[in-house]
Structures are given as C-alpha cells and as structure tokens.
Amino acid sequence: MMVIETEDINAWYRLAVDKDLPIKEELTNQKWGHRSFRLTDPNGITLYIFQDRLN
C-alpha cells in the first residue's frame, strides 16, 4: 500500500475517473478527518489518496 497526501483531492479524483483507473473506494469523507479514495495500480498495489479536512 502507498499513501499519498494532496492539497486538492477533488482534482486527483477527477483525473482518476477521467483516465478510467480502477477505483476501489469512491471519494469519501472519513470520520477521522480525511477526504479520500482508493485505487489499485497495475501491479496490484493499493493507492490511498487523501486530503486532511481538519487543516
């Protein structure tokens, strides 16, 4: 698994959708303060991309 923090989660999500990437968890507001989504890369690695909503 790889975790990536971004300042613009909506832009990353739009890019993933536009490129038809295999999204495993849709864009979600997590109860611990992250807005995130998950996808899997071609090698099977899970990518967790998030933005901290608390800052």
N, C-alpha and C positions, 0 to 999 in steps of 0.2 A: 504494500500500500504506500502511496505517496500522498502527502497533504500539501496543498498549495493555498496560500492566503492571497487574496486580491482586494483591491480597493473598489472594484466595480464588478460584483458578482453577476449582475444582470447582463453586462456585455459579454462575459465569458460564457454564460448560459446560452445567449443568443447565438454566439459563434458555434458552440457545440451542436445546437439544434440545426443551424444553417448547414453545417458540414455533415449532418446525419450521423453523428457519433453515437455509440451505444450507451445511452444514459440508463443507469441502473436505479437511480433515485432522483426524482424530479426536484426542481428548485423548491426548497422548504425552509421555513423559519424554525430552527431548532430551539427547544426550550432552554438550552444552555447559552443562548445568545448568538449563535451562528446563523447566517443565511447561507445555505449550501446546496450542492448537488454532487452526485457521484456518477462516474462513468468508468468504463474499462478500456484500457488501451489494447492494441493488437496483440501484445504479449501476455495479456490476461491480468495486468496489474491494475488494481483499483486506484483511481484518482479521486480524492476528496477535495473539492474546491470550495472555499468558503470565504465569507466576509464577516468580520466581527461587527455585530449590530450594536454593541454596547459602547463602542468608542465613537 
